[in-house]
Amino acid sequence: MNGRFHYTACGLAITSDVRMPGLRSARHAKPADLSIEIARGSDRGMPGEARVRYVSRERHEDGTPQLTVWTGSGGHRFLYRDGTEFLINEHATRVVVRWVDPLTLEDAVVYLLGPVLGFVMRLRGIVPFHASAVMIGSGAVAFVGEAGAGKSTTAGAFAALGYRVLSDDLLPLVEKDGRALAHPSYPRLTVWPDSAAALFGSEDKLPALTPTYDKRYLDLQSGQQFQDSPLPLNAIYVLGSRERALTGVTVRSQRPQAALMCLVKNTYGNYLLDGTMRAMEFDVLSRIAQDVPVRLVTFGDDIDQLFTNCQRLVEKQLMEATPESL
């Protein structure tokens, strides 16, 4: 695995033959876990017979699925409707990337650092959460929830308050010495323009994620806001629907069985799991649900109060008091 550029993300040592936007540069003391290569030439597909593993329900107006995934003897193939393609070898040690004009490397990296890297971790026996996470005290606190619940916005508020961020979307969990460790993903936090404006005063204060995608990103490295080493996972907060009449924040503990169901719903890329992956995931999540507090948190609908409510949540987390309305 000879790459000119060396990175670390999600606990993996990565090399690439081009500079990868959004990843943290690092020199590795060990051989790389994953090599990323930009495809040269026009050949497509992967060797060996392949079966369709997944077809997304989301369709373009012409009926084309947003994503199709194949699995075969040669590995796995991700093909997006816009023509972006990823080939992952069977051992999840190599990813080949292709895209078509007018898309750019930055566009391909959005997929690479999300669904593709999430699946690589699955193949390597790592359970990734669809979660943001920040450092509070000496440990990590994760935020999970439905799409649009505000995971990235909540992490952005903590970043604006000076807390270190581990992830805004993809959070790998690795068990070590009987504890769940949250590994940092990569030092970017992405939000939609309205959240960027609310958190940082103007959407223009954050650059666009890609030339063709209107999401904005905060560079966590430049402000030293990135937590670049793993931390013990001390709590998981499930973001509930925001309540317009609520001025504070409410926190309620979940019993282990309910906590387990919450965790199962919020793992990353669970639509791609096979039977072996599901069994391994359930085993890991069962232990986490027993050992890590899982709490339902509800914020008010006023984003201007989000900073205050995040501080209240910090006080709550540090005190480890009985969950009540704050």
Residue pairs with C-beta under 8 A, 6 or more apart in sequence:
1 15
1 31
1 32
1 34
1 35
1 93
1 94
2 15
3 14
3 15
3 16
3 17
3 32
3 35
3 36
4 15
4 16
4 17
4 18
5 15
5 16
5 17
5 18
5 19
5 20
5 25
6 13
6 14
6 15
6 25
6 26
6 27
6 28
6 32
7 13
7 14
7 15
7 16
7 20
7 23
7 24
7 25
7 26
8 14
8 23
8 24
8 26
8 28
8 228
9 23
9 24
9 113
9 117
9 184
9 185
9 186
10 117
10 121
10 126
10 128
10 170
10 172
10 183
10 184
10 185
10 186
11 126
11 172
11 174
11 183
11 230
12 33
12 34
12 120
12 121
12 124
13 26
13 28
13 30
13 31
13 32
13 33
13 34
14 20
14 23
14 32
14 33
14 34
14 35
14 36
15 28
15 32
15 34
15 35
15 36
16 23
16 35
16 36
16 37
17 36
17 37
17 38
18 38
18 105
20 36
20 105
20 109
20 112
21 105
21 106
21 109
22 109
22 113
22 186
22 187
22 188
22 217
23 113
23 186
24 186
24 187
24 221
24 226
24 228
33 93
33 124
34 92
34 93
34 94
34 95
34 120
35 93
35 94
35 95
36 94
36 95
36 97
36 112
37 94
37 95
37 96
37 97
38 96
38 97
38 98
38 105
39 85
39 87
39 96
39 97
39 98
44 85
44 98
45 77
46 70
46 72
46 74
46 75
46 76
46 77
46 87
47 72
47 73
47 74
48 72
48 73
48 74
49 72
49 73
50 70
50 71
50 72
50 73
50 74
50 77
51 70
51 71
51 72
52 68
52 69
52 70
53 69
53 70
53 71
53 76
53 272
54 67
54 68
54 69
54 271
54 272
55 65
55 67
55 68
55 69
56 65
56 66
56 67
56 68
57 65
58 65
58 66
58 67
59 65
59 66
60 66
60 81
64 81
65 81
66 80
66 81
67 78
67 79
67 80
67 81
67 115
68 78
68 79
69 76
69 77
69 78
69 79
69 272
70 76
70 77
70 79
73 90
74 89
74 90
75 87
75 88
75 89
75 90
76 87
76 88
76 90
76 119
76 123
77 85
77 86
77 87
77 88
78 85
78 86
78 88
78 111
78 115
78 116
78 119
79 85
80 111
82 99
82 100
82 103
82 107
83 98
83 99
83 100
83 103
84 97
84 98
84 99
84 100
84 103
84 107
84 108
84 111
85 97
85 98
85 99
86 95
86 96
86 97
86 98
86 111
86 112
86 116
87 95
87 96
88 94
88 95
88 116
88 119
88 120
88 123
89 95
91 123
92 120
92 123
92 124
95 112
95 116
95 120
97 108
97 112
98 108
99 105
99 107
99 108
102 212
103 212
104 210
104 211
104 212
106 209
106 210
106 211
107 210
107 211
107 212
107 213
109 210
110 209
110 210
110 213
113 170
113 185
113 186
114 169
114 170
115 269
117 170
118 128
118 170
118 268
118 269
119 269
119 272
121 127
121 128
121 172
121 268
122 128
122 269
122 272
122 273
122 277
125 280
126 172
126 173
126 174
127 172
127 173
127 267
127 280
127 281
127 284
127 285
128 170
128 171
128 172
128 173
128 267
128 268
128 269
129 142
129 144
129 170
129 171
129 172
129 173
129 263
129 266
129 267
129 268
130 144
130 151
130 169
130 170
130 171
130 266
130 267
130 268
131 142
131 143
131 144
131 151
131 167
131 169
131 170
131 171
131 236
131 266
132 142
132 143
132 151
132 152
132 154
132 155
132 165
132 167
132 168
132 169
132 171
133 140
133 141
133 142
133 143
133 155
133 165
133 166
133 167
133 171
133 182
134 140
134 141
134 143
134 155
134 158
134 159
134 163
134 164
134 165
134 166
134 227
135 141
135 163
135 164
135 165
135 166
135 227
135 231
136 163
136 234
136 314
136 317
136 318
137 234
137 317
137 318
138 231
138 232
139 231
139 232
139 233
139 234
139 235
140 166
140 182
140 227
140 231
140 232
140 233
140 234
141 233
141 234
141 235
141 236
141 237
141 317
142 171
142 182
142 233
142 235
142 236
142 237
143 151
143 154
143 155
143 236
143 237
143 239
143 297
144 151
144 236
144 237
144 238
144 239
144 262
144 263
144 266
145 151
145 238
145 239
145 240
145 266
146 239
149 239
149 240
149 241
150 239
150 242
150 299
151 168
151 169
151 239
152 168
152 169
152 189
152 190
152 191
152 195
153 191
153 195
153 198
153 199
153 303
153 306
154 239
154 306
154 310
155 165
155 167
155 168
155 189
156 168
156 189
156 191
156 195
156 196
156 199
156 200
156 218
157 199
157 306
157 307
157 310
158 165
158 310
159 165
159 189
159 218
159 220
159 223
159 225
160 199
160 200
160 307
161 307
161 310
161 311
162 225
163 225
163 314
164 225
164 226
164 227
165 189
165 220
165 225
165 226
165 227
166 182
166 183
166 184
166 185
166 226
166 227
166 231
167 182
167 184
167 185
168 185
168 188
168 189
168 190
168 191
169 185
169 190
170 185
170 268
171 182
171 183
171 185
171 268
172 182
172 183
172 185
173 180
173 181
173 182
173 183
173 233
173 284
173 288
174 180
174 181
174 183
174 230
175 181
175 284
175 287
178 291
179 232
179 233
179 291
180 232
180 233
180 287
180 288
180 291
180 292
181 230
181 231
181 232
181 233
182 230
182 231
182 232
182 233
183 230
184 226
184 227
184 228
184 229
184 230
187 219
187 220
187 221
187 226
187 228
188 217
188 218
188 219
188 220
189 217
189 218
189 220
190 209
190 215
190 216
190 217
190 218
191 199
191 206
191 215
191 216
191 217
191 218
192 214
192 215
192 216
193 203
193 214
193 215
193 216
194 203
195 303
196 202
196 203
196 205
196 206
196 216
197 203
198 303
198 304
198 306
199 303
200 206
200 218
203 216
206 216
206 217
206 218
207 216
207 217
208 214
208 215
208 216
208 217
209 215
209 216
209 217
218 225
220 226
233 288
233 292
234 292
234 293
234 317
235 292
235 293
235 294
235 295
235 317
236 259
236 262
236 263
236 288
236 292
236 293
236 294
236 295
237 251
237 295
237 296
237 297
237 313
238 254
238 262
238 266
238 294
238 295
238 296
238 297
239 297
239 299
240 296
240 297
240 298
241 298
242 298
242 299
242 300
242 301
243 298
243 299
243 300
243 301
244 300
244 301
245 300
246 298
246 299
246 300
246 301
247 300
247 302
247 305
248 300
248 309
248 312
248 325
248 326
249 297
249 298
249 299
249 300
249 309
249 312
249 313
249 325
249 326
250 297
250 298
250 325
250 326
251 295
251 296
251 297
251 313
251 316
251 323
251 324
251 325
251 326
252 295
252 296
252 323
253 293
253 294
253 295
253 296
253 323
254 262
254 294
254 295
254 296
256 289
256 290
257 289
258 294
259 289
259 294
260 285
260 286
260 289
262 294
263 285
263 288
263 289
263 294
264 270
264 281
264 282
264 285
267 281
267 285
270 281
273 281
295 323
297 313
299 305
299 306
299 309
300 309
312 326
313 326
315 326
316 323
316 326
